[in-house]
Amino acid sequence: MAPVLRRLLLTLFALLLCLSLPYATAAEEADAALPVDPAVRIGTLDNGLTYWVRSHATPPGKITLWMRVGTGSLNEEDGQEGLAHYLEHMAFKGTEHFPPGELIAYFESLGLRFGQHQNAFTGFDQTTYTLSLPDTRPETLEKGLLYFADIAFRMRLATDDVDRERGVILEEKRARKGVQQRLTEKLLPELLPGSRLARRLPIGLEETITHLQRSDFVAYYTTWYHPAKVTILAVGDVAVETIVAAITKHFVPWKRDQAVPADKEAGIRPYDAPQTLVVTDPELTTASVETLALRARKPTKTVADLRRRLLERLGIWMVNRRMEQRIQEGTAPYQTASVRQGIFLGVTEQISAEAEAAPASWTAAMTGLITDMQSARLHGFADQELAIAKKATLAAAEHAAQTESTQDARAFLRTMARALAVGERPRSAAQHVVLLRQLLPEITSAEVTTAFAANFTPERRGYIVSLPEQSGVEIPSRAALRTVVEAALAQPVTPWQSKARPTALLEQEPQPGTIVAQTRFAPLQVTQATLSNNVRLHYRYMDFKKDHVTVTLTLAGGAIRESADQRGLTEVATLALSTPATSRLSSTDIRDLMTGKKVAVAGRMTDDSLVLSVSGAPEDLEEGLRLAHVLLQDAQIEPTSVTLWKDQKLQELAATRTRLDIQAREAAALVTSGNDPRRALLTPEDVTTRADAIAAAQTWLTGLLRSAPMEVAIVGDIPESRALELAATYIGSLPPRPRSDPTLAPLRRVAGFTGPLERRLDVETITPRAQPILLWRCADWQDVRGRRLMVIASRILERRVHRALREERGLTYSAHVYAQSSKVYPGTSALYVEFTTDPEKATEAAALARSVVERFAAEGPTDAEMDTVRKQLQNILETTYKEPRFWVEVLADLEYHDTKLADLEGAIEKFLAFSQDDVAAEIRKTVVPERFAMIMARPNTRSASHPR
């Protein structure tokens, strides 16, 4: 269906919805219940279990199920902290119809991957189990719902399973330890005095986890897993009636004589007076300031409720926009800032403003944050600001309605789950557009100001500062913080001053280039063209995601060319694209011009390119390409963006000093490249030098934009003729450039390494965690057959390593095994095994992981493993190859990295055709001593002994 016709039908649908509303007074309209998405079937079984079901065919031939149990850590008794989450783990350890050790294996045999397609999560107020089925056959759906029913009322909960899983839970807790975990554990008791939540983080307490027994699980399970507290959410390519019938069949037998237990009171109370709180951590490197208010959670159920929400959200949007502008223009005392309103810890509502700054600037940041809030409270918002906010709000909603018919099933599930969590009902995107068109025109700036002023009353808020424990940073007392807050509130504030902005990106439209050559690779429906300025273009029409198109422009070069004394040059140059500005237009000008457009333009760098992407609705794609054209002609680095980059980068590097994962991965990159300096993190000296030499970065950028070979990919719901017309106009009109750059090839060669090699890192951290990385050099990007075989091998190995380290020994929470074939530096391609563990057991765990890999190399895969991995790959790839984002990634640098379209033709069949012997031969070639290296990152003894 043509985009114009789709938009016409959408408009007619919205009009019919409006016409179908009976005549009502303004008061009746305000009190009217919000509409419910007619595509969602909501029902309740006799036992109280509810279901929300939607038939939806993206992705086709699949269905995803969620089971939400309305209980989490909030309902744990004293001495049970962590039990709800622990019980979630036990759901995978055996049920009536899925004996221990068979549950995960069974679903993997259908083509699922544990963690990706089968998972669960626990919060304060819920425990949710997720299952994405590989097909919609009746027997598959039946098996999925049988599994959910088993979790709901037929868990095994055997003592030996409980004891075996205990180590895994403790390792998961270890994996989460770090700065944020420590700050959270300090903050909650002070932030929520007297609340049950303060001691009930879902991960639990180590002393409790160590002593929980089977009887504890049975007591919680039989009390809180009650039919009336369970909702089945289902979205998939199956008739609603079929799904409802299957749910009914499997859950009607669940009987529970006990009354539905009432959730325990969270005990969170709104502040009745200003509160101040200061928390610190030795590994924090930034200052964080926040002002927070809490209020009872209230669902949005009527039109009047929605209107009140709109008033609040419009004010928040405008203040966030003001703070963003201050940061971009260099007038803000903070580096990042935002105002938020939403659910806090799943059980209450927060209204907060927060900012980050350099540690020495925390006072100015808190003062600036309060002043920004007070300016909006006391002086309100201009009509011009509100008009922009309304425009942006409506544009986003309209684009959501245009793309809703083919959005991913998981997006619907997330929306449904959010509505369920707050006691609401789901609305369709089209219904939301109708409501916005009804409500937005009548909203005034005075109303928005009143709502914002009420929400940000300074007297009933908490004021929080988080600071690093480091020399030169004076930690204030609560009384000192209160003095800062009172002084900020006493300051006079001025109204926000809006400025006149340019009204167009281009002063005149460019003279289009031409297409000088065009071919079509019919098997994959890819059109390839050369523009008159030597830019190469690849186009593929796809309406798998309706009303959406993505254009990527890849410029060859950049960081790969940097010498040792130029490191960081490309990163600074890229700021002109990520915070876009030109000699005529500031970044704020561009932001204002693009507001309300259903398209986004973003710039980034890779190891060997600069990439500019334009993504959004076809109707606004031209405006995005206009901006891309302007930037490719005249992108300018703003000094304020460089100053901000420098400050944040230095803080990021300071944090790296205590980060085991980052240091381990940097060491792995250096090992595989033979210590090539381009694979190392920047140093503080690099950052300072680059920030002081903006002119050099601008020259570097200008050279790339004007002369680097360019490759363009256009993928999405846009006709070929229109795509080529836009490309010729806004890309073909750029100056000529070479088709390729042969001088890059020698820069891709790295020294590499000869193993076996081991590198140990002693990290200055108080986090009691080790991070081993084991790697073997493997097939490069150009070795298509070899890298595909390594994908198969890594999938099998991940299951084997997971079983050995987690299930059998409890040495880790999660192990990741993956093959990474580098396009940029081919010699650095490797098979990786990566996990976290107890520092005292790191050597043992690494040795076990290595033995698993070496045994696999010696024996090869089994028949059952090959059968499972084939089904998994078919399940994943048949959807992946339909996704536009996959083709964007393929076509963006297709010729630059010498990828062949012919290799992608029939790729699924080629994967499935590989034999056991093929995989065995490739893994034997890979897993040899001379290709092996290990990185072992651990806390050093002095840091580990620091009081935690």
Secondary structure as UniProt FT lines:
FT   HELIX           3..20
FT   HELIX           26..31
FT   TURN            38..39
FT   STRAND          40..44
FT   TURN            46..47
FT   STRAND          50..55
FT   TURN            60..61
FT   STRAND          63..69
FT   HELIX           73..75
FT   TURN            78..79
FT   TURN            81..82
FT   HELIX           83..90
FT   TURN            91..92
FT   TURN            100..102
FT   HELIX           103..109
FT   TURN            110..111
FT   TURN            115..117
FT   STRAND          118..122
FT   STRAND          127..133
FT   HELIX           138..153
FT   HELIX           159..175
FT   HELIX           179..191
FT   TURN            193..194
FT   HELIX           196..199
FT   TURN            202..203
FT   HELIX           206..211
FT   HELIX           214..224
FT   HELIX           227..229
FT   STRAND          230..236
FT   HELIX           240..251
FT   TURN            252..253
FT   STRAND          275..281
FT   TURN            282..283
FT   STRAND          287..295
FT   HELIX           303..329
FT   STRAND          336..344
FT   TURN            345..347
FT   STRAND          348..357
FT   HELIX           359..361
FT   HELIX           362..379
FT   HELIX           383..403
FT   HELIX           404..406
FT   HELIX           409..421
FT   TURN            422..423
FT   HELIX           429..439
FT   HELIX           440..442
FT   HELIX           445..455
FT   HELIX           458..460
FT   STRAND          462..468
FT   TURN            471..472
FT   HELIX           478..490
FT   STRAND          515..521
FT   HELIX           522..524
FT   STRAND          526..531
FT   TURN            532..533
FT   STRAND          536..541
FT   TURN            546..547
FT   STRAND          549..556
FT   HELIX           559..561
FT   HELIX           564..566
FT   TURN            567..568
FT   HELIX           569..573
FT   HELIX           575..578
FT   TURN            579..580
FT   HELIX           587..594
FT   TURN            595..596
FT   STRAND          599..606
FT   TURN            607..608
FT   STRAND          609..616
FT   HELIX           618..620
FT   HELIX           621..634
FT   HELIX           639..656
FT   TURN            657..658
FT   HELIX           660..673
FT   HELIX           677..679
FT   HELIX           684..691
FT   HELIX           694..707
FT   STRAND          710..716
FT   HELIX           720..730
FT   TURN            731..733
FT   HELIX           742..748
FT   STRAND          757..763
FT   STRAND          770..777
FT   TURN            781..782
FT   HELIX           784..802
FT   HELIX           803..808
FT   STRAND          815..820
FT   HELIX           826..828
FT   STRAND          830..835
FT   HELIX           839..841
FT   HELIX           842..859
FT   HELIX           863..880
FT   TURN            881..882
FT   HELIX           884..892
FT   TURN            893..898
FT   HELIX           901..904
FT   TURN            905..906
FT   HELIX           907..913
FT   HELIX           916..926
FT   HELIX           929..931
FT   STRAND          932..939
FT   HELIX           941..944
//
